[in-house]
Every structure is written in structure tokens, then in C-alpha cells.
Amino acid sequence: MKSRPLHPLLALLCNIALLYVLYFACRVVYIFEFWDILSSNWNQIDTWQLLWGGFRFDTAAICYTNIPYMLMVLIPLSPRLRDSRGWRVATRLLYVVINTLALWTNLFDTVYSRYTGRRTTSSFLSEFADEGNLGNIFFTELLNHWYLVFIGIVFLVALVVFHRTPNPEYTRRHRLQGTLCTLVVFFLAVTGIRGGLSYHRPLSLADANGYVNQAKEANMVLNTPFTLIRTIGKTTFTDPQYFTQEKLNSLYTPIHIGKTAAPANSQFSILNSQLKKNLVILILESFGEEYWGFYHNGKGYTPFLDSLASQSLTFTRSYANGRKSIDALPSILSSIPMFVEPFILTRYSNNEVSSIASCLRHMGYRTTFFHGADNASMGFRSYALATGFQDYYGMDEYCLDNRFGGQDDFDGYWAIWDEEFMQYFALMLDTLPQPFMATLFTATSHHPFNIPTRYQDTFRGGNLPVYRTIEYTDYALRQFFRTASQMPWYDNTLFVITADHTNVGEQEEYKTDLGLFRVPILFFDPSGQLPRGISQAVAQQTDIMPTVLGILGYPQPYLAYGIDLLATPPQQTWAVSYTNGIYQYVVGDTLLHFDGQKVIGLYNLATDPLLKHNLLTSNNTLPDCRHLQALIQSYMQRMINNQLVITSNTRNN
């Protein structure tokens, strides 16, 4: 559609105004897609605050992405150049291409952030750098979310049709106006990027929490172009310097003293056993607590795991430390929680790090890691080998074993089907010398939630596609334990079962900021040496490493950001997680939300599981958060200074 050329400044304002409309439309689409999560507290949201916050972040994103376009429109160049077809086409093309990509990333994140719980940051590029199967998943999602594709096309058409062409004619007066307009618009753009004249620094992701009541709602304020741009090349960790070093050491230390014998009052004869226990850690993809019948009076999709949980030491108030698979490995195996960005993707990922595997190798254990995906997938192999695992078994090794179907057992998206790979896992464990430590990371219950064709009529699931994959993997686990129980090492093995993170769900209690981190943690000992039952202690993934090392009697000091659940009174247990710029800290029935500077949320989990009532609004007494602050400061300092392992120089620090 041809339009009459306008004064450059007026044309620019019209084109920028169009972007605000389209960014607002993206926000409406996002809210619509997440209405099941956002609706429960919608009546407590200040709509005007939400709109104002969204406007500020949209302004920053629009300014970040359109400064080159603004300069092309406003800088007073020669009329001949500005009136040339090439210049007009380049200007229009820059506007359409840059803003189409920006708007499409917003629409893409409407799907992806469903599984991560936050807007996508630049770490996404590193997270999937080695994946070769993203094309299949991408096109599958295009079909599943065809309406978003349609909206994206509408956005593209709108940018092309409603773009206003700047007038190329410039007299001396026009050139002066153009210079002044360029300076004014550049100043306004910088102001927009910073969030306003009153801001002393550019807007950050955490600032979005100031416009809403809960961290999960911050995604409505943010937009994905902003989160991508603001996290490119940024220093992930900084020392907050809450305390002096002496005070910090008195408040918290991640250094654990090893055990050489069972405590005098210990019930755990494992520590006194002359035969070292084997250790198997099962990390189940997407197995959030919501799907387990054990936690819901039998109403769930995990009949086998429910029966296993009833024979285990099971923690019913247990949490993941992150929302992604790459968050789970450091948390579970190295007791390193996810703060700010996944540890594996930060510049500190090359720090020397200990793990359950590296510690148990000192005790003579054979350490192995199993994951049925491509060997380069998610960086798991690199992390495993860097943290003390001697052997890694992935899709490559599986396909070399002629007892199985090789590539015919590939699910077409991520990995070997769980049932086949778990049988391979069991048979390979039977070849390992005892004692051994092995970790299995399952894969089938990952999006897009497919199951083998032969089970299409067996596992029907429920309202959500993830349910039938949960049923399938639960069945695969039953088959694994049936095979393993016939092997000589089985009774002498401690099994630890948890999930990497949660996934989509239906129940309101699992859609809160804290509910999105609720995963099972259980310890199963077939021999019965480890007591069984339900524990009311607060547990988290980072507690697995110190608890296991305590059970197995690891004698040396080590570093872990969790606690030994069997050596800590339940009232002293706690859990921490990080979401959308907010630290969540659970102790007893209390949940704190801490933004890095101050406590912004206080909730009673016993009386308010849906987190509807922030007690800070009616309580003038600020809760004590020094333990959390000390934990954060210790974490940041040790990351920055590469002090994540215990040496003779660090044992007393």
C-alpha cells in the first residue's frame, strides 16, 4: 500500500506507535496462553501498574532494536541519497525485518517459557547449541500452535502495510530540524532504555517484579527481545557484599565435614557395613510432584513409583532448585543451585567442581552416567566427565550394542525410548565392578510427549499430553526394577529418585511461584537398612549430595550448598530457588521472596498454599533473611574466585 511521504519525525513516530500496538498484542497473547496460571490471582493485579510496567519494558526493547532505523530516518543526508530507491527500500526493509524478528521471538516464547517458567535469555543459544533435532521439534510446534503462526504473519503484514515513508526532501531548514530531531530522539531512546530519567542504570529483568505481586507474573511485564538483549555478554555473578568475611563465615559455610563412622545415636547401619553400598541416581525428565498418585491419595499417573515411594524414605515437601534440565545436574550431582543463570552456561562453568561421583571415586567407586540422547546433547557428557564420572553411555554406545534395536529405538526427537534404554542401563550395571555409582537421566517424558506406537492404546493419560508419557516412563521403570531385582548387586544398592524439574500441570497449588519447583525426592534401599517412611522435612535437590555422602560415610571435607537431611533436625531444613530475579527461600511453613536487596514477599505455606496473601502488607516486622543473604554471598564469591572444591587452603575459609 502506497502512502504519502511524511515529515521524517512524524513518519518515525507513526511507525514506532505501530510497534507499541503490536508489542501490546504480544502481551495479550501471552496472557491468554498463560491464563491457567495467571487467572487465580488476577483480581489482585493492578492493571494500570501492569500496563505501565509493560510500556516501559516495551519502550526499552523498541529503542534497543530500532536505533539503527531511527538514525536512518532522521540523520539529514543529501536529498539525492535519501530519495534513491535503494535507501528507501533499505530503510523499510530494516524496519520490517528487525521488528518482525523481535515480535516473532515474543510469540515463540509464549510456547517455550511454558516449560522454563521465565522469558528466554541469551543462554538459550548456548543451551541448545549442540542439538541436532530442533528442526523436528520446531515444525511440530508450528503445527500445534498454528494460530501463533497466523498471528505472526498478521504482524508481518501490518509492518509492511502500515509503515509510513519519511519525506526525503531536505532544505537547509530541514537539515537543521533533522539534526535537532536526531539529538532529541537519541536522548529519548537512551532514556527509554534506562527506564526513565529517574533511573541511574538501565532497566534490568528484576525490575519487572516491581509492577506485579508474584515472580511468575513478571513475565507479563517483560518482553523477550528485552531479556535476550539485556543478557548478552553480561557478567552473571557479582558479589553482593552483604557481610564482612568474618560475619559471613559465622552465618553460613558450604563446607561439610566428612563422616568416618555412624553417630552414636544413628539408626543407619549402612555406615557400619563392611560392604560398600552401590548408588544409583534416577533423574526423571519432567516428573513433577503433581503427576504422582502418592502425593494425591492415589490419583495420578505413576502406579509403580507410588508403590516404590511407600517403601522408601520419601520427602513430601521437596523442591527442585531450577526449572531446566541443565539446572538439575549441578543441583543434584554437585549440590550447586541455579542462581541467575544455569551454571553450565556461565563463564564459570570451567571452574573446578566436585560431585557425588568425584567424591565416591576416592572411595573406590566406579562412576558412570547414562543418558539416551545424542552424546553432545545438553552438554551432559561434558559436565559428567568434568565432575568425576569415569564413563558416559549415550545414544552412540547404545547403538553399538547389538542386543538392542539401535537407531530404530530412537524416539524421533530427543533420545532412545525410556523402556529400551532402561533395560540397557540395567544390563550395563551388571557389568560394573562393585561398588559403583551410576546416574540415569531419562528422556521420553520430554516435550513433545510422544510414546512408542505399540503403547498408543495402552497409556491414555488425561487432559494434558505429558500425562501419558509419565504413565509410559513409570511402566519403563517397573520393567527396569524387575530386571535389576534379579541381579546380584540389587540388594546392596541405594536408589535415589527425583525429577529434573516440573512441567505443565492443572492443579492450582502447582502453578504458584513455589509450586513450579515441587519435585519428588526419595531414597529407596531394597535391603531395608535405611529406614522407610514419610519425612516432613523441607528437602531440595542440592540436599541429595550431602545426604548420600552422609549415608555412605564419605570421610573427607567437601563443598555442597545443601544439607544432610538425615543429620539435620526437620525444623532446620530449608530450600532455595531463583525465578525471574527473585530468590525463594523456604524454611518451616514460611516462604520468603528476596529480590537481592530486600524481602518483598512473606507467605505462610500452611494457611496460604496458593500464595495469595503477602504478609508483608500487614506485618511491619521484616523477617530475618541473613541466612539466605549469606548463602547468596558465599555462592557468588566462590563462583567468581573458583573456590568450589575443598583444598588445604580453603578448609578453614
C-alpha positions in Angstrom: 0.0 0.0 0.0 1.5 3.3 -1.1 1.3 6.2 1.4 2.1 9.9 1.1 5.6 10.6 2.5 5.5 12.3 5.9 8.0 14.5 7.7 10.7 12.2 8.9 9.9 12.8 12.6 6.2 12.2 12.0 6.8 9.1 10.0 9.1 7.8 12.7 6.5 8.4 15.4 3.8 6.7 13.4 6.0 3.6 12.8 7.1 3.5 16.5 3.4 3.8 17.6 2.6 0.8 15.5 5.3 -1.2 17.3 3.7 -0.3 20.7 0.4 -1.7 19.4 2.0 -4.9 18.2 4.0 -5.4 21.4 0.8 -4.9 23.4 -0.9 -7.5 21.2 2.0 -9.9 22.1 1.4 -9.3 25.8 -2.3 -10.1 25.3 -1.4 -13.3 23.5 1.0 -14.2 26.3 -1.6 -13.6 29.0 -4.2 -15.7 27.0 -1.7 -18.6 26.7 -0.9 -18.5 30.4 -4.3 -17.7 31.7 -4.5 -21.1 33.5 -1.5 -20.0 35.6 -2.3 -16.2 35.9 -6.1 -16.3 36.4 -6.0 -17.4 40.1 -4.5 -14.1 41.3 -5.7 -11.9 38.5 -8.0 -9.9 40.8 -5.0 -8.9 42.9 -3.1 -7.5 39.9 -3.0 -3.7 39.5 -3.9 -3.5 35.8 -2.6 0.1 35.4 0.7 -0.9 37.1 1.0 -3.9 34.7 0.3 -1.7 31.7 2.8 1.0 32.8 5.5 -1.6 33.5 4.9 -3.3 30.2 5.1 0.1 28.4 8.4 0.8 30.0 9.9 -2.5 29.0 8.4 -2.3 25.6 9.9 1.1 25.2 13.4 -0.3 26.1 13.0 -3.2 23.7 11.8 -0.9 20.9 14.6 1.5 21.4 17.3 -1.2 21.6 16.2 -2.8 18.4 15.3 0.4 16.4 18.1 2.8 17.0 19.7 2.0 13.6 16.4 2.6 11.9 15.8 5.8 13.8 19.2 7.1 12.6 18.5 6.1 9.0 15.2 8.1 9.1 16.4 11.2 10.9 20.0 11.9 10.0 20.0 14.7 7.4 21.8 13.2 4.5 21.8 14.5 0.9 18.3 14.5 -0.7 19.7 12.5 -3.7 20.7 9.7 -1.4 17.6 9.8 0.7 15.3 9.9 -2.4 17.1 6.9 -4.0 15.1 3.7 -4.3 17.9 1.8 -2.6 17.8 4.0 0.5 14.0 3.8 0.8 14.0 0.1 0.4 16.8 -0.4 2.9 15.1 1.8 5.4 11.8 0.0 5.0 13.4 -3.4 5.0 15.4 -2.7 8.2 12.2 -1.7 10.0 10.3 -4.7 8.8 13.0 -7.4 9.3 14.2 -6.2 12.8 10.7 -5.8 14.2 9.3 -9.0 12.7 12.1 -10.9 14.3 11.5 -9.1 17.6 7.8 -9.8 17.6 8.2 -13.4 16.5 10.6 -14.1 19.4 7.8 -12.9 21.7 5.4 -15.3 20.1 8.0 -18.1 20.2 8.5 -17.5 23.9 4.8 -17.9 24.5 5.4 -21.6 23.9 8.9 -22.1 25.2 8.5 -20.2 28.6 5.7 -22.6 29.4 8.4 -25.1 30.2 11.0 -22.8 31.7 8.9 -20.5 33.8 10.6 -17.4 32.5 11.3 -15.3 29.5 14.1 -16.6 27.3 17.6 -15.1 27.8 20.7 -15.3 25.7 21.7 -18.5 27.5 19.2 -20.3 25.2 21.7 -20.1 22.4 24.3 -22.0 24.4 21.8 -24.4 25.9 20.8 -25.9 22.5 24.0 -25.3 20.6 24.7 -29.0 20.2 21.2 -30.2 19.5 20.6 -31.5 16.0 16.9 -32.3 16.5 15.5 -28.9 17.0 14.1 -28.7 13.4 11.6 -31.5 14.0 10.5 -30.0 17.3 10.2 -26.5 15.8 8.0 -27.7 13.0 5.9 -29.8 15.3 5.2 -26.7 17.4 4.4 -24.7 14.3 1.6 -27.2 13.7 0.5 -27.4 17.3 0.4 -23.6 17.6 -0.8 -22.7 14.1 -2.7 -19.7 15.5 0.5 -18.2 16.7 1.9 -18.6 13.2 -1.1 -16.9 11.8 -0.7 -14.0 14.3 3.0 -13.8 13.3 2.0 -13.4 9.7 -0.5 -10.8 10.6 2.2 -8.8 12.4 4.5 -9.1 9.4 1.7 -7.8 7.1 0.9 -4.9 9.5 4.6 -3.9 9.5 4.7 -3.8 5.7 1.3 -2.2 5.1 1.3 0.4 7.7 4.9 1.5 7.5 5.0 5.3 6.7 7.6 6.5 4.4 9.7 9.5 5.5 9.9 12.6 3.2 13.3 12.7 1.5 13.3 16.4 0.6 15.6 18.4 2.8 16.4 22.1 2.6 18.9 23.8 4.9 16.0 24.4 7.4 15.1 20.7 7.1 18.7 19.7 7.8 18.7 21.7 10.9 15.4 20.2 12.0 16.8 16.8 11.2 19.9 17.3 13.3 17.8 18.6 16.3 15.3 15.7 15.9 18.1 13.2 15.8 19.6 14.5 19.0 16.2 14.7 20.8 15.2 11.2 19.6 18.5 9.7 20.6 18.2 11.3 24.0 14.7 9.9 24.4 15.8 6.5 23.2 18.6 6.3 25.8 16.1 7.5 28.4 13.7 4.7 27.3 16.4 2.1 27.5 17.2 3.2 31.0 13.5 3.2 32.1 13.2 6.9 32.6 15.1 9.9 33.8 14.9 8.8 37.4 16.8 5.5 36.8 20.5 5.6 37.4 21.1 2.4 35.4 19.4 0.6 32.5 16.3 -1.5 33.3 17.0 -5.0 34.4 15.0 -8.1 34.3 14.4 -8.0 38.1 12.8 -4.5 37.8 9.7 -6.2 36.3 8.8 -7.6 39.8 8.0 -4.1 40.9 4.8 -4.0 38.8 3.3 -7.3 39.9 2.7 -9.2 43.1 4.4 -12.5 42.3 7.5 -13.5 40.4 5.6 -15.7 37.9 3.6 -12.6 36.9 6.8 -10.7 35.9 6.7 -12.4 32.6 3.7 -10.4 31.6 5.7 -7.2 32.1 8.8 -8.3 30.3 9.2 -9.0 26.6 11.6 -11.5 25.0 13.6 -9.0 22.9 14.5 -7.1 26.1 15.5 -10.2 28.0 17.6 -11.5 25.2 19.4 -8.2 24.6 20.0 -7.4 28.3 21.6 -10.8 29.0 24.0 -10.9 26.0 27.6 -10.8 27.3 26.6 -9.9 30.8 28.6 -10.8 33.9 26.3 -13.4 35.6 27.5 -13.2 39.1 28.6 -10.3 41.3 29.5 -10.3 45.0 26.6 -8.5 46.9 28.9 -7.9 49.9 26.1 -8.2 52.4 28.5 -9.0 55.2 32.2 -8.8 56.1 34.0 -12.1 55.5 34.2 -12.8 59.2 30.5 -12.3 59.6 29.7 -14.3 56.5 31.7 -17.3 57.9 29.8 -17.1 61.1 26.4 -17.2 59.3 26.9 -19.8 56.7 29.5 -22.1 55.1 29.0 -24.7 52.4 31.9 -26.7 53.7 30.8 -30.1 55.1 32.9 -32.3 57.3 33.0 -35.9 56.2 32.0 -38.8 58.4 34.3 -41.7 59.4 31.7 -43.6 61.4 28.0 -43.5 62.2 26.9 -41.2 65.0 26.4 -42.9 68.3 22.6 -42.5 68.1 22.4 -43.3 64.4 19.8 -45.7 63.1 21.7 -46.2 59.9 23.7 -49.4 59.8 24.8 -48.6 56.3 27.7 -46.6 57.7 28.9 -49.6 59.6 28.5 -52.1 56.7 31.8 -53.7 55.6 30.4 -53.9 52.0 30.1 -50.5 50.4 26.7 -49.7 49.0 26.3 -49.1 45.3 24.5 -45.9 44.4 22.0 -45.4 41.5 20.5 -41.9 41.0 17.5 -41.8 38.7 16.7 -38.3 37.4 13.3 -38.4 35.7 12.5 -35.9 33.0 9.6 -33.6 33.9 8.3 -35.9 36.7 6.8 -33.1 38.8 5.1 -34.0 42.1 1.7 -33.2 40.7 1.7 -36.3 38.5 2.4 -38.8 41.3 -0.6 -40.5 42.9 1.5 -41.0 46.1 1.1 -37.3 46.9 -2.6 -37.2 46.0 -4.3 -40.2 47.6 -3.6 -42.4 44.6 -4.9 -40.0 42.0 -2.0 -39.8 39.5 -0.2 -41.4 36.7 2.7 -43.3 38.5 1.3 -46.6 39.9 4.8 -48.2 40.1 6.6 -45.2 41.6 3.7 -44.8 44.1 4.4 -48.3 45.3 8.1 -47.6 45.4 7.6 -44.4 47.4 5.7 -46.3 50.0 8.7 -48.5 50.6 11.2 -45.6 50.6 12.3 -42.7 52.8 10.2 -40.1 51.0 10.2 -36.3 51.4 6.8 -34.7 50.8 8.0 -31.1 51.0 10.7 -31.3 48.3 11.8 -28.9 45.6 13.9 -28.5 42.5 16.5 -25.8 42.5 15.8 -24.8 38.9 13.3 -25.1 36.0 15.5 -26.7 33.4 17.4 -30.0 32.9 20.7 -28.2 32.8 19.8 -26.7 36.2 19.2 -30.1 37.6 22.6 -31.8 37.0 24.7 -29.3 39.1 22.0 -29.2 41.8 21.6 -33.0 42.2 25.1 -34.2 41.5 27.3 -31.2 42.7 24.9 -29.5 45.2 25.1 -26.2 43.2 21.7 -24.4 42.9 20.7 -22.3 39.9 21.1 -18.6 40.7 20.6 -16.1 38.0 21.6 -18.3 35.1 22.3 -22.1 34.7 25.8 -22.7 36.0 26.7 -24.9 33.0 26.1 -21.9 30.6 28.0 -19.2 32.6 31.6 -18.2 32.2 32.3 -20.0 35.5 31.4 -23.4 34.1 35.1 -24.3 33.8 35.6 -23.8 37.5 36.8 -26.9 39.3 33.7 -28.6 40.7 33.3 -31.6 42.9 30.3 -34.0 42.7 29.0 -37.2 44.2 31.0 -39.0 41.5 34.3 -37.4 42.2 33.9 -37.9 46.0 32.9 -41.6 45.6 35.8 -42.2 43.2 38.1 -41.5 46.2 36.3 -44.4 48.0 37.0 -46.8 45.1 33.6 -46.5 43.3 33.2 -47.0 39.6 31.3 -43.9 38.3 29.1 -43.9 35.2 26.5 -41.6 33.6 23.7 -42.7 31.3 21.5 -40.6 29.0 19.8 -41.9 25.9 20.2 -38.8 23.8 22.9 -37.8 21.3 26.2 -37.8 23.2 26.5 -34.0 22.7 23.0 -33.2 23.9 22.6 -30.5 26.5 26.3 -30.7 27.4 25.6 -33.5 29.8 28.6 -35.6 28.7 31.0 -32.7 29.2 29.6 -31.9 32.6 29.6 -35.6 33.7 33.2 -36.2 32.7 34.4 -32.9 34.2 32.9 -33.7 37.5 34.3 -37.2 38.1 32.3 -39.6 36.1 34.6 -42.2 34.5 32.3 -43.4 31.8 29.5 -41.9 29.8 26.9 -44.0 28.0 24.6 -42.3 25.5 23.0 -43.0 22.2 26.3 -43.7 20.5 27.1 -46.5 22.9 23.5 -47.9 22.9 23.5 -48.2 19.1 26.7 -50.2 19.2 25.1 -52.8 21.4 23.6 -55.5 19.1 21.3 -56.7 21.8 19.0 -53.7 21.1 17.5 -52.0 18.1 19.9 -49.1 17.7 18.5 -46.1 15.8 15.2 -48.0 15.4 14.7 -47.3 19.1 15.1 -43.5 18.6 12.0 -41.5 19.5 12.5 -39.2 16.5 13.1 -36.1 18.7 15.4 -36.5 21.7 16.6 -39.9 22.6 16.2 -43.7 22.8 12.8 -44.7 24.2 13.0 -45.0 28.0 11.9 -48.6 28.2 14.7 -49.8 25.9 17.4 -47.5 27.4 16.5 -48.5 30.9 16.9 -52.2 30.0 20.3 -51.3 28.5 21.1 -49.4 31.7 20.3 -52.4 33.9 22.4 -54.8 31.8 25.3 -52.4 31.8 25.2 -52.0 35.6 25.5 -55.8 35.8 29.0 -55.5 34.1 30.3 -52.9 36.5 32.6 -53.8 39.4 31.2 -53.1 42.8 30.9 -50.6 44.4 29.6 -48.5 41.6 27.8 -45.1 41.3 25.6 -44.7 38.3 23.2 -41.9 37.2 20.5 -42.3 34.7 18.7 -39.2 33.1 15.5 -40.3 31.4 14.2 -38.6 28.2 10.8 -39.8 26.9 8.7 -37.6 29.1 10.1 -34.5 27.4 8.1 -32.3 25.1 6.6 -33.2 22.6 5.5 -36.1 24.8 5.5 -39.0 22.3 5.3 -42.6 23.3 6.0 -45.7 21.2 3.3 -46.7 18.7 2.7 -50.0 20.4 1.5 -48.2 23.5 -0.8 -45.7 21.9 -3.8 -47.5 23.2 -2.3 -48.6 26.5 -1.4 -45.3 28.0 -4.2 -42.8 27.5 -3.1 -40.2 30.1 -5.6 -37.4 30.7 -6.2 -33.8 29.8 -2.5 -33.0 29.1 -0.2 -34.7 26.7 2.5 -35.1 29.3 0.4 -37.5 31.3 0.6 -40.5 29.0 4.4 -40.1 28.8 4.5 -40.1 32.6 2.5 -43.4 32.5 4.9 -44.8 29.9 8.1 -44.0 31.8 6.5 -45.2 35.1 5.9 -48.5 33.2 9.5 -48.5 31.9 10.8 -48.0 35.5 8.7 -51.0 36.6 10.4 -53.1 33.9 13.8 -51.7 34.9 13.4 -52.6 38.6 12.0 -56.1 37.6 15.2 -56.7 35.6 17.5 -55.1 38.2 16.0 -57.0 41.1 17.2 -60.3 39.6 20.8 -59.1 39.6 23.3 -59.8 42.4 24.1 -56.1 43.1 20.5 -55.1 43.6 20.1 -55.6 47.3 23.3 -53.8 48.0 22.3 -50.7 46.2 20.8 -47.4 47.3 18.4 -45.8 44.8 17.8 -42.1 44.8 14.8 -40.9 42.7 14.0 -37.4 41.8 12.9 -35.3 38.8 14.9 -32.7 37.0 12.1 -30.1 37.0 8.3 -29.8 36.8 6.2 -29.4 33.7 2.8 -28.2 32.7 0.0 -29.0 35.1 -3.6 -28.4 36.1 -3.7 -28.1 39.9 -3.5 -24.5 41.2 -1.1 -25.3 44.0 1.5 -26.3 41.4 1.1 -23.1 39.4 2.4 -20.8 42.1 5.9 -19.4 42.1 6.9 -22.1 44.6 4.6 -24.9 43.2 6.5 -24.7 39.9 9.5 -26.2 41.7 7.9 -29.1 43.5 9.5 -32.4 42.6 9.7 -35.7 44.5 12.8 -36.8 46.3 13.0 -40.3 47.7 15.7 -42.8 48.9 14.9 -46.5 48.3 17.1 -49.2 49.9 15.9 -52.7 48.9 17.8 -54.3 51.8 15.8 -52.3 54.4 18.9 -50.9 56.1 17.7 -47.4 55.5 14.6 -46.5 57.5 11.4 -46.1 55.4 8.6 -43.6 55.9 7.4 -40.1 55.1 9.5 -37.1 56.3 8.1 -33.7 56.8 11.5 -32.0 56.5 12.0 -29.5 53.7 14.2 -31.1 51.0 15.7 -29.8 47.8 17.9 -31.3 45.0 21.1 -29.8 46.5 20.5 -31.9 49.6 20.9 -35.2 47.7 24.7 -35.0 47.5 25.4 -34.3 51.3 22.7 -36.8 52.3 24.1 -39.6 50.1 27.7 -38.9 51.2 26.5 -39.0 54.8 24.8 -42.3 54.3 27.8 -43.8 52.5 30.2 -42.5 55.1 32.3 -40.2 52.9 35.2 -39.3 55.2 36.7 -36.1 53.7 35.5 -32.5 53.8 33.6 -31.4 50.7 31.6 -28.4 49.4 27.8 -28.5 49.0 25.1 -25.9 49.1 22.6 -28.3 50.6 22.4 -30.2 53.9 22.5 -33.8 55.0 18.7 -34.4 55.5 19.4 -37.4 57.8 21.7 -35.4 60.1 19.6 -32.2 60.3 16.5 -31.7 62.5 13.5 -31.1 60.3 12.9 -27.7 61.7 16.3 -26.6 60.5 15.9 -27.8 56.9 15.3 -25.3 54.1 15.2 -24.9 50.3 16.1 -22.1 47.9 15.4 -21.4 44.3 15.5 -18.5 41.8 12.8 -17.3 39.5 12.6 -14.1 37.4 15.0 -12.2 39.6 13.6 -13.4 42.9 15.2 -15.7 45.4 12.6 -18.1 47.0 13.6 -19.3 50.5 11.5 -22.0 52.3 12.1 -22.7 56.0 9.4 -24.4 58.0 6.0 -23.1 56.9 7.5 -19.8 55.8 8.3 -18.6 52.3 10.4 -15.5 51.7 10.8 -13.7 48.4 14.0 -11.7 48.2 14.9 -9.5 45.3 18.6 -9.3 46.2 18.2 -6.2 48.2 15.2 -6.7 50.4 12.4 -9.1 51.3 9.4 -8.4 49.0 7.2 -11.3 49.9 6.3 -13.3 53.0 3.9 -16.2 52.9 2.6 -18.8 55.3 2.6 -22.1 53.3 0.4 -23.9 55.9 -2.5 -21.5 55.6 -1.9 -19.9 52.2 -0.6 -22.6 49.8 -1.7 -20.6 46.8 0.4 -17.6 47.9 -2.5 -15.1 47.7 -1.7 -13.2 50.9 1.6 -11.4 51.1 2.0 -10.9 54.9 4.4 -8.0 54.4 1.4 -5.8 53.7 0.1 -6.4 57.2 3.3 -7.1 59.1 5.7 -4.2 59.9 8.3 -6.6 61.2 10.7 -7.7 58.4 11.7 -11.3 58.6 15.3 -12.3 59.2 16.9 -13.3 55.8 20.6 -13.3 56.9 21.0 -17.0 56.3 19.7 -16.5 52.7 21.9 -13.5 52.1 25.0 -15.4 53.4 24.1 -18.3 51.1 23.9 -16.0 48.1 27.1 -14.1 49.0 29.0 -17.4 49.6 27.8 -18.7 46.2 28.7 -15.6 44.3 32.2 -15.3 45.9 33.1 -18.9 45.3 31.9 -18.8 41.7 33.9 -15.7 40.9 37.0 -16.9 42.7 36.8 -20.5 41.6 36.5 -21.9 45.1 34.0 -24.7 44.6 36.2 -27.6 45.8 37.9 -28.1 49.1 41.7 -27.8 49.3 44.1 -27.5 52.2 43.9 -23.7 51.7 40.1 -23.5 51.8 39.1 -25.8 54.6 39.2 -23.1 57.2 37.6 -20.4 55.0 
